[in-house]
Each structure stands twice: as C-alpha cells, then as structure tokens.
Amino acid sequence: MIKIYHNPRCRKSREGLAYLEAAGMDFEVVRYLDDPLTTAQIQALLKALALPPLGLVRKNEAIWKSEFKGKELNDAQIVEALSKYPKLIERPIVQVGDKAVIGRPADKIGELL
C-alpha cells in the first residue's frame, strides 16, 4: 500500500498528492499534523528514507530556529522534536513498503513507484 504523509496547507504536499491522483494510484493519506507520528513511526520512516534525523527537518521553520538551531542535538533528540513538533517534518513523504522518498519535487515520487 502506498502512503503519503500530507499537509494540505503545503503547496509541495498538494503537488505530491496530485501526482499520485494523476497516476491513478490507490493510496492512503496520513495527515500527520492532525495525528502526530510517534518516535517509533518517525524512526521507521527515517529507515525507509535512508536519512539521518536531521535530513527530515524543515530547518527554516520558526519552531526550529527558535527552539533548536545552533544546539548540539543527538539523533534521539531530533526524532523527539519531530514527534513533538510535526510541522518540522519535510513533506510530502511517499512510502511504499520499506522504501520512501520526500516528494520534492513531485517527480521524485515516480522514482519510488
């Protein structure tokens, strides 16, 4: 099953959703801002993305700049921040089984499918 971790207020995330719709794919929409991911879910996503935790962080978000920028954080602390502040998570993320991509630009989704 294909999953898209989606923020409807984000233009890039809407583009990713439109890509899947245009491709005629069956998929599940995960609105992670409404139902934040647990640290275990984030760790599983990071494994599927083959990224370190910092690679999933939106570093230009105000929350990151005010609370975390310039601090020495280990991976567990970054994952905890992503769980506590889901707005920090890059988007959209499309996952198929144990593989995932950040769909920026949306064409990257095609590489996964």
N, C-alpha and C positions, 0 to 999 in steps of 0.2 A: 504494500500500500504506500502511496505517495503522501507525504505530509508537507504542508507549507506552514511555517511559523510566520504569522502575518500580523502586521499592524496596519489597520485600514486607514490610518491618518498619514501614512508614509507613502509618497509617490512611488518610490522604488519597489516597495512591497506590493502596491496595487499593480505595478507593471509585471511583477513576478506572478501574481495571481492571474492576470490577464493572459500571460504566456501559457500557463497550464490550461486555462479555459480554451484558448485558441487551438491548443494541441489536442483537445478533446479527451484529456486525461481524467480519470477518476482520481480524486484526491480528497484528503481531509484537511480542513483549515484549523490550525491551532492558534487561537488568539491569546498569545502568551501574556499580553498586558492585562487581560481580564482574569486569567488563571495562571499566575506566575509559575515558572518552572522550578522544580526542586534542584538542589545542588547535584543530586544523582542524575537527574534528567539533563542538566547542563553538561555534566562530565561525559555522559553518553553522546551528546551532540558534538562535543569537542573531539571525541574519539572518531566519530563519523566524519567530521570535517577535517580531521588530521591537523588541528590547530592547537597552539597553546592558548590558555585562557585569555591572555591579553589580545590575541588575534580576533576575539569575538566582541571586544569592547568598542563602543562608539565613543572615541576619545574627545569629540567635540561637544558632547552633551554637557549641559550646565552642571548636572549632578557629578559627573566625573571630574570636571575642572574644580569644583568647589570642595569635594569630599576626598578625592583620591589622587589627583595629579601631583606628581613630584614625591609621592610617598613610596617607600620600599614595601611592596606587597608581594607575598608569595602566591603561588597558583591557587591554593585553597582560599585565600582571602579574596582574590579576584572572582572566583566562582561564587563565593558567598555574596559579593557585591552585585553580581549579575542576577542572582536569585532575589535579593532584596530590592534591587532597582532594575526591573526588567527592561525599562526604557534604554538601558545601556547596551542591550544586545543588538548586534548588527542584524539587518533584515533586508530582504526576506531570506529565510533558510528553507531550502527544499531538501527533504530526506527521502531516500528510497532504501529500505532495509538498513544496512550498516554503513551506507555512504551518504554524504550530504554535501551541499555547496551553499555558499552565500550567493544569492541570485542578483548580484550587482556586477555587471549589467545582467538583464534577464536572459541573455543568450547563454550565460553560464549554466542555466538550468538545463538547456539542451544537451550539454556535455554529460550531465548526470543521467539523463533519460536515454 
